[in-house]
């Protein structure tokens, strides 16, 4: 059974390679089509300075909540030799294709399912990277196009959330699961009161549209319905009964 987590909590986890600690989760990127987390951005500290290191959830081996540790299937040398992404550079479709070609991750945007043919994060079935690169070159059509944009979890916090007839509040956190890594719910801090904290949840299926430039999320429900949702005085109470 999948467990639910605040994405803010995941960003406190250490990344454990097969040969030692690699760094911490700095940010999470999800696609704006299915709201599924596609990459963890790793803060490698002084180990790989000047580089943005991305790891797909398909590379996660175990998720240890008590130890705040995320184990991945690669050693440090494999990550060091991955395609370089300079710090501050946007993640383009070409960048994604180069990472997929190296690691053997699923081309999730070519399917209507969340990840691939088995509808879950897929690890590579190839033991040798060179073998996969040969296979990838034969298998990828030249005109393949991604039907999504990657969005930062860090940047989405604070977005204004609106019902179809008024403002509800702001995004305080996101909730995802550790099975297919879909963002299941928005944690919304209500704007109803500026004196007391109050949180409510909206499932991502209730999102009608998002203005990523103006930082506005619009839900396809009225304020009255939103205000009838279960509310929490503390964010920590939300996942108590997981």
Phi, psi and omega per residue, in radians:
X1 nan 2.309 -3.094
X2 -1.210 2.496 3.060
X3 -1.763 2.612 3.123
X4 -1.773 2.495 -3.114
X5 -2.442 2.579 2.917
X6 -1.261 2.373 3.090
X7 -1.147 -0.484 3.091
X8 -1.099 -0.582 3.106
X9 -1.227 -0.697 -3.133
X10 -1.046 -0.559 -3.113
X11 -1.293 0.096 3.016
X12 -1.865 0.035 -3.058
X13 -1.446 2.555 3.000
X14 -1.508 2.462 3.059
X15 -1.626 2.138 -3.099
X16 -1.898 1.957 3.032
X17 -1.356 3.064 3.139
X18 -1.213 -0.278 -3.126
X19 -2.171 0.511 3.045
X20 2.281 3.065 -3.089
X21 -1.225 2.409 -3.063
X22 -1.850 -0.477 -3.084
X23 2.665 -2.781 -3.132
X24 -2.124 2.752 3.031
X25 -1.279 2.098 -3.091
X26 -1.669 -0.643 -3.099
X27 -2.786 2.951 3.084
X28 -2.274 2.369 3.081
X29 -1.890 2.268 3.051
X30 -2.122 2.748 3.107
X31 -1.562 2.604 -3.040
X32 -1.535 0.180 3.063
X33 -1.655 -1.045 -3.115
X34 -1.771 -0.041 -3.080
X35 0.952 0.850 3.103
X36 -2.001 2.346 -3.137
X37 -1.209 2.201 -3.092
X38 -1.850 -0.514 -3.090
X39 -2.569 2.517 2.889
X40 -1.736 2.288 3.065
X41 -1.575 2.168 -3.040
X42 -1.750 2.201 2.980
X43 -1.459 1.794 -3.075
X44 -1.531 0.095 3.138
X45 0.959 -2.201 -3.084
X46 -1.556 -0.002 -3.051
X47 -1.244 -0.784 3.083
X48 -2.281 1.273 -3.063
X49 -1.137 2.498 3.063
X50 1.401 0.108 -3.117
X51 -2.105 2.562 3.006
X52 -1.720 2.046 -3.106
X53 -1.800 2.159 3.120
X54 -2.003 2.406 3.050
X55 -2.269 2.314 3.112
X56 -1.364 2.565 3.025
X57 -0.989 -0.354 3.100
X58 -1.187 -0.209 3.108
X59 -1.671 -0.060 -3.123
X60 -1.331 2.260 3.141
X61 -1.671 -0.783 3.123
X62 -2.607 2.674 -3.045
X63 -2.188 1.728 -3.030
X64 -1.734 1.759 -3.062
X65 -1.169 -0.725 -3.083
X66 -1.140 -0.662 -3.112
X67 -1.595 -0.042 -3.073
X68 0.914 0.907 -3.031
X69 -2.358 2.379 3.112
X70 -2.070 1.955 -3.131
X71 -1.583 2.379 3.120
X72 -2.071 2.852 -3.008
X73 -1.477 0.010 -3.044
X74 -1.877 2.705 2.954
X75 -1.598 2.996 -3.049
X76 -1.132 -0.617 -3.109
X77 -1.127 -0.663 3.099
X78 -1.079 -0.762 3.121
X79 -1.185 -0.690 3.139
X80 -1.056 -0.626 -3.092
X81 -1.537 0.071 3.135
X82 -1.246 2.828 3.121
X83 -0.949 2.318 -3.075
X84 -1.362 2.335 3.028
X85 -2.126 1.888 -3.133
X86 -1.035 2.506 3.092
X87 -0.993 2.327 3.139
X88 1.602 -0.173 3.134
X89 -1.440 2.425 3.107
X90 -1.204 2.688 3.106
X91 -1.566 1.870 -3.118
X92 -1.660 2.887 3.034
X93 -0.973 -0.618 3.115
X94 -1.143 -0.662 3.091
X95 -1.100 -0.800 3.136
X96 -1.052 -0.753 -3.117
X97 -1.120 -0.635 3.119
X98 -1.182 -0.674 3.095
X99 -1.166 -0.742 3.126
X100 -1.105 -0.697 3.118
X101 -1.122 -0.539 -3.135
X102 -1.431 -0.862 -3.037
X103 -1.519 -0.472 -3.083
X104 1.529 0.519 3.128
X105 -1.385 2.859 -3.130
X106 -1.236 2.443 2.988
X107 -1.479 1.370 -2.979
X108 -1.060 -0.463 -3.059
X109 -1.339 -0.110 3.129
X110 -1.578 0.081 -3.074
X111 -2.342 2.739 3.079
X112 -1.431 -0.254 3.074
X113 -1.385 2.962 -2.996
X114 -1.221 -0.597 -3.074
X115 -2.197 -0.738 -3.067
X116 3.058 -2.705 -3.017
X117 -1.097 -0.483 3.140
X118 -1.809 0.200 3.062
X119 0.955 0.694 3.071
X120 -2.769 2.840 3.096
X121 -0.936 2.255 -3.025
X122 -1.944 2.189 3.022
X123 -1.579 2.726 -3.065
X124 -1.166 2.461 3.068
X125 -1.626 0.070 -3.122
X126 -1.790 2.296 -3.133
X127 -1.419 -0.580 -3.094
X128 -1.811 2.291 -3.133
X129 -1.095 -0.711 -3.124
X130 -1.097 -0.662 3.116
X131 -1.105 -0.693 -3.140
X132 -1.192 -0.699 -3.132
X133 -1.054 -0.670 3.087
X134 -1.109 -0.789 3.139
X135 -1.114 -0.734 -3.109
X136 -1.091 -0.745 -3.121
X137 -1.073 -0.618 3.135
X138 -1.325 -0.515 -2.883
X139 -1.653 -0.364 -3.026
X140 -1.603 2.097 3.075
X141 -1.148 2.522 -3.082
X142 -1.106 -0.533 -3.049
X143 -1.724 0.358 3.139
X144 -1.182 2.381 -3.105
X145 -2.227 2.397 3.051
X146 -1.342 2.419 -3.131
X147 -1.877 0.786 -3.071
X148 -2.767 2.949 2.927
X149 -2.202 2.524 3.086
X150 -1.509 2.376 -3.131
X151 -2.149 2.562 -3.120
X152 -1.528 2.294 3.040
X153 -1.045 -0.753 -3.108
X154 -1.029 -0.735 -3.088
X155 -1.324 -0.429 -3.108
X156 -1.311 -0.443 3.091
X157 -1.101 2.249 -3.121
X158 1.747 -0.144 3.063
X159 -1.025 2.519 3.082
X160 -1.388 2.378 -3.132
X161 -1.952 2.233 -3.084
X162 -2.105 2.476 2.870
X163 -1.450 -3.118 -3.124
X164 -1.388 0.057 3.099
X165 -2.499 0.478 3.104
X166 2.694 2.915 -3.130
X167 -1.395 2.493 3.110
X168 -1.809 -0.782 -3.082
X169 2.963 -2.638 -3.139
X170 -2.265 2.698 3.127
X171 -1.244 2.100 3.125
X172 -1.765 -0.404 -3.122
X173 -3.003 2.969 3.023
X174 -2.144 2.632 3.102
X175 -2.054 2.224 3.090
X176 -2.211 2.976 3.059
X177 -1.945 2.894 -3.100
X178 -1.718 0.286 3.137
X179 -1.700 -1.239 3.098
X180 -1.872 0.054 3.035
X181 1.116 0.521 3.045
X182 -1.418 2.446 2.977
X183 -1.300 1.962 -3.051
X184 -1.525 -0.661 -3.026
X185 -2.509 2.633 2.921
X186 -1.636 2.354 2.982
X187 -1.662 2.023 -3.034
X188 -1.911 2.170 3.015
X189 -1.482 2.054 -3.034
X190 -1.145 2.480 3.077
X191 -1.676 0.185 -3.103
X192 -1.156 -0.593 -3.130
X193 -2.397 2.338 3.088
X194 -1.659 -0.023 -3.117
X195 -1.670 -0.793 -3.112
X196 -1.946 2.471 3.050
X197 -1.320 2.368 3.086
X198 -2.542 2.288 -3.100
X199 -2.099 2.541 3.009
X200 -2.429 2.914 -3.052
X201 -2.029 2.571 2.994
X202 -2.342 2.259 3.103
X203 -1.291 2.609 -3.064
X204 -1.135 -0.372 3.079
X205 -1.173 -0.281 3.108
X206 -1.478 -0.091 -3.141
X207 -1.331 2.162 3.117
X208 -1.569 -0.743 3.128
X209 -2.810 2.842 3.098
X210 -2.365 2.274 2.990
X211 -1.732 1.683 -3.039
X212 -1.214 -0.460 3.141
X213 -1.318 -0.805 -3.123
X214 -1.500 -0.130 3.088
X215 1.148 0.881 3.122
X216 -2.197 2.338 3.057
X217 -2.003 2.269 -3.100
X218 -1.982 2.212 3.112
X219 -1.738 2.610 -3.136
X220 -1.610 0.975 3.077
X221 -2.650 2.727 3.123
X222 -1.400 2.820 3.127
X223 -1.001 -0.668 -3.097
X224 -1.048 -0.697 3.118
X225 -1.236 -0.720 3.114
X226 -1.047 -0.702 -3.112
X227 -1.291 -0.201 3.069
X228 -1.538 -0.098 3.119
X229 -1.205 2.771 3.065
X230 -1.072 2.336 3.126
X231 -1.993 2.749 -3.100
X232 -2.293 2.384 3.131
X233 -1.421 -0.365 3.089
X234 -2.324 2.435 3.137
X235 -1.094 -0.575 -3.101
X236 -1.141 -0.322 3.139
X237 -1.367 -0.278 -2.982
X238 -1.131 -0.735 -3.044
X239 -1.785 0.318 -3.092
X240 -1.072 -0.703 -3.062
X241 -1.770 0.836 -3.131
X242 -1.238 nan nan
